[in-house]
Amino acid sequence: MITPQSYVFADNQSLNKDEIINKTREISQNIRCLVCRNQSIDESNSELAKDLRVLIKGKIIDGLSNKEIYNYLSNRYGDYILLNPPFKTNTILLWLLPFLILISGCFVMFKFLKK
């Protein structure tokens, strides 16, 4: 019997209502709202953000791990939905560009100040 206060998963792991809410918020803080762009779905009030929070909560109740939920969302919406995208060949420029700009800026400043 499932009570409103706790859920029992297939592997006998149980989470109470507060743990589900906390886990949903934890994951929601790392997912980008596709409507608001630079806001997490935890901070956003858009309909899509609300729907994604409900989806995440459902996945948690179904017993999926955080990694499985992130993989599901990434496969469905692309890596852009993750606020911290993984380091892959298609995101290498995203990760390295700030460092390249910093190094180039320092080089230009050094050349400028040397004259």
Beta strands, then each sheet from edge to edge (+ up, - down):
strand 1: 6-8
strand 2: 14-16
sheet 1: 1+ 2-
end
